[in-house]
Amino acid sequence: MKKKKILIFLLALVVITGLFAGCSSSDTSSTGVSTTSEGKKIDKDKIKVGFIYDGSLGDGGWVDAHNDGRLALNKMGIKTIYKENVPESQKVEPVIEDMISQGCNVIVAASFGYMDYVYTEAQKHKDVIFLHNAGYKTADNMGAYFAKYYQSTYLTGILAGMKTKTNKIGVVASMPIPELYRQIDAFALGVQSVNKNAVVNVKWTHTWYDPAKEKEAGKALVDQGNDVISEEQNTTSALDPAEEKGLAGIGFDRDKKNEDPKMYMTAPVYHWDVYYKQQINDLIAGKWKSEKWLKGLESGVNDLAPIREESAPAGGKEAVEKAKADIISGKLKIFAGPIKDQKGELKVKEGQILDDNYLEKIDWFVQGINGANEK
């Protein structure tokens, strides 16, 4: 009888232990993702990150900037893979599925146009972490991230406004999405802060990566008398016509002094390693949570490449440094009213400031910009 009671007790203990184990908040899924009291966790040696790019490595801009962040993870000992030239369409979904089948438990989709498809995949794979760039949709296992890059384009606008002699400044722009509207708007506001007579002329290419089309757009702007050219493209091709004419230019995403050495002044740049390393460290520590991550100059995730004083306007570097300090301190609010749109309609009243939620979906140009609003 005594042995029977002991046996029953041991069996009950096994059942109770199993129940507690099944209810544990730190259960590990087949992908290695577990949940702690503070967030999601993956052991460092189990992390594998798949990066998805809309363009090619070696573009000198957007893709290379993100790939710099990927390489920074490699230096941390994190396993990564990547796929280039993935269209911003439903075609990204099988790429994600393939990466997951290869053992990726973190997916980085590094372009705005992937947003809806990444969100769909995040619903299907709850045990995979998704990080989407430039968008706004999130889920329990999907975060959105971006930088206040418009702060950097405002600073380049100061240089452009001080440099121009024709008071015509050209911008070769890729896709008519909120990211581009706020960056070009901030650029124009930077121009206007030092030169009320200058106008900004925008030419859309409707592509992130097409060197021939980018160069054609840059040439058209040069032919129209724009003597400073800025570009928001994946390559430097838009600046080539200005380089050939000895005109000033401003890059995009990465330092491009080697591509266009004569006319290049600077470029607003990304340092995506700031974000990627933080996310991975949070996962390792069991503290990862979905969020809309948005930081600016104060964090170092965006900045300016070193200003090339040989081609920059006199006093330009000092003016930029002061404005940068004022932005970081909060003294300078870039989107503070009054601000009118292209048609002269008051969009931001005196005393108002556009917040990040509004800027996330902005779809209009400020007064002083010439170019079709192709929202």
N, C-alpha and C positions, 0 to 999 in steps of 0.2 A: 504493500500500500504506500509506503514511504517513497519507494522508487518511482511509483506511478505519479505521485504528486510532484516529485522533482522533475520528471519528464514533462509533465503538463506545464510546469513553471518555465522550463527552458524553451519549450515551444512557443509559449506566450511571449517570452522575451525576444525571440527571433522575429515574431510577427510585429511586435511593437517597434523594434529596431528598424525593420524594413519600412514600416509606415513613416517613421521619422525621416529615414533616408530619402523616401520618395517625396516628402514634403519639403525637403531642405531647399533654402533659397539660393544655395550655391551649386545646384545641379549643373553639370557640364553637358552641353549638347554635343552632337556628333561633330560640330564644327569647332568645338573647343571654347565656345562662348558660354559663360556662366553669369549668374546674377548675384550680386552681393547686396548688402543693405545700402550701399552707397552708389551702386550703378553696375554696369556690365564689365566683365573681366575676361581677358584672354591671357594665358601664360605667354611670356615673351617668345619662348621657343616654338610655340604653336601658331603664332601670328603669321599670316601670309596675305599680303596686300596686292590687289589687282588694280592697276591704273588704266583708265580708258581715256584716250586722247582723240580729239576730232581732227587733228592735223598730224604732221610728220615731225619726228625728231630732227633737229638741225634747222628748224625754222627761224631760229634766232629770236624768238618771241614767246608767244603764249605757251606752246607745248614745251619748249625748253625750260621755261620758268617753272612749270609744274614738275618736269622731270628732274630739275635740280632738287626739288623737295623729295622726290622718290629716292634719289641717290643719297640724300641726307639720312633717310631711313635705313638704307643699306649699311651706312657707316655705323648705325646703332646696332647692327646685327639683325635687322628685320628682313625677312625674305619678301621679295616683291617680283611681280611680273608686270608687263604692260602690253597694250595693243594700240597701234597707231591707226590713223585715218578711219576711224569709226564714225559713220554718218550720224547726225543728230536726228535720228528717226527710230522706228521700231526695230531697225537692224541692230541696235545696241543690245536688245534683250538676249539674243542668242550668244552674244559675246560675254555678257554677264553670266549666263548659264554655264558657258564653257569654263570661265574662270573659277566658278564655284566647284565645278567638277574636278578642277585641278587642285582643289584644296584651299582656295582663297576664302577667308572668313571676313575680310574687309575689302570693300569695293569702293574705289574713288572714281567718280565720273566727273571729269574736269572740263565740263562745258555746260552752259545754260540749257541748250536744246535737249539735253538728255533727261530733264527733270521728270516729266510725266512717265516715261518708260522706267526710270529708276524707281519711282514711287510704286509702280506696278510690281516690279521685281522684289521690292522690299516687303510688300504684302505677302508674296509667295514664299520668301525665305526669311522667316522671323529670327532665325539663328545666325544671320549674317549681318554685319554692320555696313551700312551704306553712307558714304559722304559725298554730297552733291555740291558742285561749285556753282555759285552765282544765282541759284534759285531760291525758292522760299517755301517749298513743301517739305514737311518733316513727318516722321513717324517715330514710334518707340525705338526702332532700330535704324533710323535714317536721320542724319543731321544735314543741315545746309550751312554753307560757309562762304564768306567773301571778305574782301578788304575794302576799306573806304578809299578806294583808288582815286576817287574824284578829288580827294585832298591833294594828291600828287599832280593831277592834271591841272588843278587850279594854279599850282606853283609853276608849272611849265607855261601856263597862260601868261603869267607875269613876264617871263623871259620873252615870249613871243610878242607881247604888247610893247615891250621896250625895244625890241630888235627891229620890227618892221619899219620900212621907210615909205612903202606904198599904202600903208594902213589896210592892207588886204592879207589875211592869214588863211591858209587853206588847211582843211582837215580831210584826210581820206578815211572814211568810216566803213566798217564792215556790215554789221547787221543792225537794223532798227529795233533794238530791244532796250529795256530800261537801263541796263548797264551802260550802254553807249550814250543815251540821252543825258544821264546825270553827269557822265564824264565830260562830254562835250560842253554841256551847260556850265560846268565848273570851270572848264578851260576858258570859255568865253567870259565868265565873270572875273577870272584872273586877268585876262586881257584888259577888260574894262576898268579894273582897279588901278591901272597905270596909264591907260590910253583910251579915252572916251571916243576917239574918232575912228578907231580900228573896227573892222567888221571881220567876222569869221565865216568863211565859205565852206560848206560841207558837200562832199561828193561821196555818195554811197556806192559800194561795190556789190553788196548783197552776198558776200562770201568772206569767210575768215582766211581762206588760203587759196589764192590764185595770183601768183606773182605777176603774170602778164596783165591781168585786169587791174591790179593794184598800181602797177607802173603807169598804165594808161590813165588812171584817175589822177595820179600825181602830176603827170604831164599836162593834163587838161587844166589843173589848178595853176600850174606855173605859167601856162600860156595865157591865163586870164589875169596875170599880174600879181598873183600872190607871191610874196617874197619870203615868207616863212611857211614851211609845210610841216604839219604834224600828222601822225598816222595812228590808227587803231586797228591794226592788222597783224596777222601772225608772222609776216616777213617784213623785211626792210625795203622791198621793191618800190613802194610808194615814194620813198625818199630819193631814189636814183635820179629822176629828172632834175630835182633841186640841186643835188650834188653836182650834176653835170654843168649846171649854170652858176655854181658857186653861191647858191642861196642857202639860207639857214634852215635847219631841220630839227625835229624832235621825234625821238623814237617811241617805242611802246613795249612794255613788259620787261625788257632786259636792257642792260647797257650795250649800246650798239656803236660805240666809238670806232671799232675796227672795221665795221661795214661801210660807214660813210664818214671818213676821217676829216674831210675838209670843212663840211658845213654843219656837222653834228654838234648840237649844244648840250643835250642831256636826254634822258628818258625817264618817265615815271616807271618804277619797277616794282615787281612783286618778290617777296621772299617767303614762298609758300612753306618752306621748312619750318617756319615759326608755328604754323597751324598743324602740319602733319605730325611733327614731333610731340606737340602737346596732346593730340588725340591718341597717339599710340601710348604715350606715357600714362594717360588716364586709363586706357584699357588694361595696361599691365598692373596698375594700382587698384583696379576694380572700381574705378570712379567714373567711367564713361557714361554720359547721359546725352540723349538727343537734344540738340539746341540749334538755334539760328545764330551762328558765330559770326560776329561782325566787329572788326577792330580796324584801327587806322595807324597813322604815323606814330602814335605813342607806343605801339607794340612792336614796330619794325616790320610788320607783314607787308607794308607798302612804304615806298620812300622815293627818292630821286637818285638816279645814277650821278656820279660826280659831274659837276658842271664843267664843261670844257671852256675855260675862260678865253681861249684864243678866238672862239667863234661867238661867245655869249656877249650881250651888250654890256657896256660899261655900267658898273653898279648893279648889274643883274644878280650876281651871286649874293650880294648883301641884302638886296630886296627880298630874294627868295628865302634866305635864312631867317629874316625877321618874320615874314609871313608864316613860315613853318613853325617857328616858336610860338607865334600867336594862335595858330590852329591847335597845337598841342596843349597850350595853357587854357584854351577855351575862350580867349579874348576875341578871336576872329571866327565868326560863324558864316560859312560860305554862302549858305542859302537863306540868309536873313533878308526880309523885305525892306523896301519895296522892290519887287521883281515883276516885270512884265514879260509876256510871251512875244513870239514873232509878230503877232497881229496887233500888239500894243495893248492887249487886255491885261489888267492887273491880276496876277495870279497869287502873289504873296504880298499881303498888306504890310505897311510899316508896323514894326513891332512883332511880326510873326516870323517864325523860322520853320522851314520844312524839316520834318524829322525823318529818321531812317525808314520808318514804315511807309511814308509817302514816297521817298526817294526810291524805295524798292520797286515801285511800279510806275515811276514817272515816265511820261510819254509825250513831252512837249519841249520845244526849244525856247530859250530865253531870247529877249529882244537883242538884236545885234548879231544874230546868226542868220545867214542866208543859206537855204537848202531845204529841200522838200522834207516835211514831217511825214515820214512814211510808216506811221504806227499801224 
